Amino acid sequence: MARKIGSRYTAHQILGRGSAGTVWLGEGPEGPVAIKLLREDLASDQELVGRFVQERSALLSLDHPRVVGVRDLVVDGNDLALVMDLVRGTDLRTRLDRERRLAPEAAVAVVADVADGLAAAHAAGIVHRDVKPENILLDMEGELGPGGSHPALLTDFGVAKLIDSPRRTRATKIIGTPDYLAPEIIEGLPPRAAVDIYALATVLYELLAGFTPFGGGHPGAILRRHVTETVVPLPGIPDELWQLMVQCLAKAPASRLRASELAQRLRDQLPLLAGIPPLEVDEQPGNGSAEESQEEPGNKPEPPRERPKGAVPLVPPGGASDSNRDTHTSMRVPGPDELAGGARGTARAPRASGSPRPGSARARAEALRKRRLRLGVGAVVLAAVVGVGGWLATSGGDDAPPRDTENSAPAEP
């Protein structure tokens, strides 16, 4: 059913839903558009509406081929909407759900496109703050690039900043999607351009491996991993590309590349990646460590579970959002003591298929089985040694000295 959005636009059908609102296929004076209608509770927040209007000029001025352009911002009664260019295609998350991982050449080409868009935004003083596959659109009508990749465009600029108002988050909340949050955000520092580079490098890792480097388990465990753990290497990619990813996933923001540098260096890697198939990276199914799932050592390990793709939702089932990959959701900032304690889970380490995850109930049961086996073998060896010793003592021959039976100590069992 069609509905009017302001005086200039009409929304015809829903294209998708997210935690911040609903995206509609719409019509405007210049033709088809995409209309992101924010939730009504956001539209009733006068402080947010004020921030929305303040950001209008910055968002409208961001014009780049790798950015989904914002054409208009509408504030009309309970409607708070961004009118955007319509991209004929799909988002990167949908492609990942279908293919699980991309060939390195296609993955790098997509991320290089997004880095170009980020470079333009950062030059304009705009930080995206929520770079993830759901916010990367693939233009199916565009000319194919390296590895058969479709042109990639970054969308939802400014939404995280709009919703992240001081009154909503105070000083103890963070905004974003756990799998892609830079360490400095988790530690309570203001987001700068480097947070987008960290998130984009996480996306590249996910495109290659099929999972994010620090994802899985409880959101609190994911946040700790970002701060305390190092990224696990991926096999089968050139060392130059891996070192580039490591630099962009550095804990220190100053160590990361700028977006323009990242785009150029990624494109320099494309000739080395031509023809390389998607990586064969195995990962133990299931989420989190034994401590996170509260498994007991004696319990029978649960059967493997399919790992949720993408970010772990922060809104519980039955909450306001019907998205299974929520964003812009407030969460408590971990204290220094919690972060210093290290991650109770482990990073998503590529390992042989079927091998247990370190620290899991299955791994502890396997270690206990091996320990019992070693103890059993040791007991057999000890019994054999005692038996041989007794045989030598009783079969020493005629020249053997007599035993002092009165002063000898009783044999130990």
N, C-alpha and C positions, 0 to 999 in steps of 0.2 A: 504494500500500500504506500503510495507516494505521500510525502510530507514536505512542507515548505521549511526551508532553512533561511531565515532572514527574508529579505524581499527579493533577492536575486537568484536564489538557488532552490532546486527541488531534489530531494533524495528519493530514489526509486526502489533500490533493493540493497540488502545487506551483503557486503563482500567479506566481512570478517569481524571478529570481536576480540577485544583485549581488555586488560584490567583498567586501562584509562578510558576506554570508550568503545564505540562501534564505528566501523568504516563502511560508508555507503557509496554505491554508485549513484552519481548525481548528474544534474544538468544545470549549466549556468549560461550566462549571456554569450560566452565564447565556445560553448560546446560541452562535451562530457568532462566531468571532474570526479575526483574522489573526495568525499567529505568525511572527515573524522569528527564525529559528534562525541564530545566528552561527557562523562557521566553527570547525571543531574545533581548529585551531591557536590561535584566540583563546580558546576555552574552556579550553585547557590552560595558559594564561598566568595564574598565580595573582595577579600584580599587577593584571592587567586584571579578573579576577573580583572582587577587592577594590574596585576603582573602580566596577565594575558595581553592587555592593551599596550602596556609598556614594551613588550617584546615584538609588537607588530612590525615596526620598521625594520628591525634586525632580521626577522624571519623572511619578510617579503624581499629583502635585498639580497638574500642568499641565492644566487643564480649560477648554477654549474651543471654541466651535462651529467655528472655522477651524483647529483642530489635531486630528490623528488621535490620540486619547487612548491612553495606555499604561495597560493594566489591571493588568498583573502583570509581574514579572521572575522568570524561572525559572533557578536554578542547580542542576543535577542531573547528577552524573557528568560526562560529556563534553558535556552539553547546556547551552548558555547562550542564553537566548531572551527576547525581548520579546513579550508578548502584548498586541495592540493591537485597537482597534475595527476592525471590518470595514467598508470603504467599497465600496459597489456602484458601480463605475465603472472609470475608467482613469486613467493618469497623463498629465500634460501633455506629456511627451516623445512618447508614442504619438500624441497629437493633432497635435503639430507634424510628426511624421514623415508623417502622412496629409495635412495641409493646408499645410504649410510655414510659413505665417504666418496670424495671426488679424486680423480687422477691429479697428481701434483701440479701438472701444467695448468689445468683448468682452475684448481683451487687458488693458485698464486695469481692467475689473471683476474679472478673475481676480487680477491683481496686488494690487488693493486688498484683496481677501479675505485673501491671504497676508500682507499688511502688518498686518491686524488680528490674525492669529495670532501674528506676530512681536512685536507690541506687548505681547500678554499674556505671552509667553515672556520678553521683556526685563524686564518689570515683576517677574517672578519670579526674575530673575537668571540666566536660561538663554540662552545664545547657541547658535544652531543650528549655524553654521559650515560648512554644506554645502547652502545653498539653491540649487536647480537644478530644471529641469523634471521630472527623474526623481523628485524628492521632493515634488512637488505633485500631489495626487490630485484628480480631478474627480468629484463625486458625481452620477452619472447619474439618481439617483432624487430629487434635490433640485429645488426650484422654480427655474425658469430666471430669470436675472438680466438686466442690461442687455446688449443685443447678442446675446441668446440664450445667454449664458454659463452654464455649470453652476457650482454652488457649488464653490469651491476650498478644499482643506484641505492643510496642511503636515504632512509626516510625517518620521520618522527623527530626531526631536529627541534629542539626547544621544549619538547613535552616534559622531559624529566625536570628541566629547570623550572618550568612553570609550576609543576605540582610540588616541587621541593621548596616550599615556603618555610621561613623560620618558625612560624607559629605551628605548622604541621609537624615539623621534625624536631624542633628544639635543638639541643646540642647532643642528644643521646640517640638520635635516629639516623639511619642511612637510607638512601634511596637507590634502587637498582636491582639487577638480577644477579644472584649470588655467584654463578659460574664465571661471570665476566667482570667482577668488581676488582679494581686495582687495590693493592695493599694500602695505599695512602688514604683511600676513602674509608676503608675499614678502620683505620687508626684515627679517623676523625678529622683529617686534613681537608681543606677545600679542594674540589676537583679542578684540575687544570687540564690543558690539552693532552698531557701525557696519559691520562686515564683512558682516553679513547684509543691510544696506541696499544696499551696493554690489552684492552678488550678486543681490539682487532687481531692482535697476535693470538689471543685465545681462540678467536673464530678460525683463524688459519690452522691452528693445531687441531681443532675439531673437524675441519674439512678433511684433513689428512688422516686423522686417527679414527674418527667416528665417535669420539668422546672428548670432553674438555679436560685439560690437564689436572684440575683440582676439584672437579665435580664429583657428585655422588654422596648419598647419605644426608644427614641433617644439615640444614643451612648453616648452623653454627660451626659445624665441622668444616664445611667448605670455606667459610671465612677464615678460620684458623690456618687452613692449608695455604691460602693465598699469602699469608704473612710469614709462615714458618717453613714451608717446604719448597724444595727446588723442583723444577720441571723435569720430568723423565724423558730421556732422549727417544726419538722415533727412528726406527731402522729404515733403511732403504731410500733416504733422501740425501742429496749432496751436503757435505759438511758446511759449505758456505751458507746454504739456506737455513740449516739448523742453527748456526751461530747467529744469523740474523734474527731468528725467532727468539733465541735465548736473550739477545740484547733487548728486544722489545718486551720481553716478559721479566725484565729486571725488577727487583723490589724497589730500587731507588729510581724515582721518576726522571732524574737528570741523566740517567744512563741510557734512556730509551731514545730512539731516533725520532726526528720530526716526521710528520706525515708525508711531506714532499720527498724527503730522503728515503723513506720506506717504500713509497711507490716506485721510485726510480730503481732502487736496488732489487726490488722484487722483479721488475721487468728485465733487469740484467740477468736474472736467474732462468728466465723462460727457455732460452736455447738449451740449457743443460737438462731441462725437465721433459723435453719433447719425447713422447713415446713411452714414458714410464707409466705403468698401470697403477691403479689404486693400491695403496699399501696393504700388505697382509699383516695386520696388527690384531692380535688376540687379546681379549680382556676378560677377566673373570666376571661372570654376571653377578648381579646383586648390588646392593647399596651399602656403603659404609663399612666400618669395622665391626668386630665382635662387641666392643664396648658400646658402640652407637646403637646396635640392634639388641643389646642386652641379652646376648646368647650366653649360656652357661657351658663350661668345658665339657660336661658330660652329656649335654643334649645332642640329639641326632641333628646333623647339619641339615638346614632347609634345602629343598631342591633349588637349582639355579633359577633366578628370576630375570626377566628381561629388564635391562636398565632403562629407565626413562630417558628419552633423548632430550637434549637441551637443558634448560635451567630447571632447578627444583622449585616448584611453586611455593610462595610464601603465604598465600591466602589459603586457609583450610577449606576442605570440601564443604559446600553449602554456604560459602562466603558470598560477598557481593559480586565477585567476578566469576564468569564462567570460562575464563581462559585457563588452560593447563600449563601455561608458561608465563606467569605473571611478572609484572615489572612495576616500577614506581611504587613499591610497597615499603612502608617504613619498617625498620627493624632495629633492635637495640645494638649500639656499638659495643663490642666486647671490651672488657676492662683490660689493663696492662697485664694483670696477673693471669687472666685467661689466655691471652695471646702468648705470654711467656711460657705457659705450660705446654705448648706444642699441640699439634693436631693429634687427636685420639684416633683419627682415621689416617689413611695413607693416600698419597696421590694415586690417581688412576694409572698404574704402572703397566705398560705393555709387557706381557709375559706369555709363556707357552700356554696353549689352550688346555684347560683341565687342571692347571696347577692352582693350589689354593691361594687365596689372598692373604698376605702376611698379617698376622694378628687375628685372623678369623677363627671361629670355632673349629672349622675344618682343619686349618693349619695347626692349631694346638692339639687336636686329636691325632693328627698325623705325627707330630713331634712326640706325643706321649706313646704312640704305638712303637715308634723307632726306639725310644728310650727303653721301653719294656723288652723289646727284642734284644737290645744291647745287654741289658741286665740278665736276660735269660742265657745268652751266649756266655757271658762272664761267669755265671753260676756253673755252667757245664764245664768250662775250662778249669775253674777252681776245684770242682769235684775230681776232675781228672788228675790235677796236680797232687791233691791230697792222696788219692789212690796210689799214684806212682810212688809218692814219698813213703807211704805205709809198706808197699811191696819191697822197696829198697831196705827199709829198716828191719823187716822180718826175714829177708832173704840175702843177708850180707855175706854168708859163707862161713867156713870154719875159722878164718882169720879175723873175723869181726869181733871187736871187744864186747864183753858182756854189757847189757844195759843196766843202769842203776835204776831198778824199778821203784825203789823206795823214794828217791829224790826227784823222779821225773814228774813233770806237771801233767795233769790230765789233758788229754787231747781236746782241742777246741772243735766244736761242731763245725 
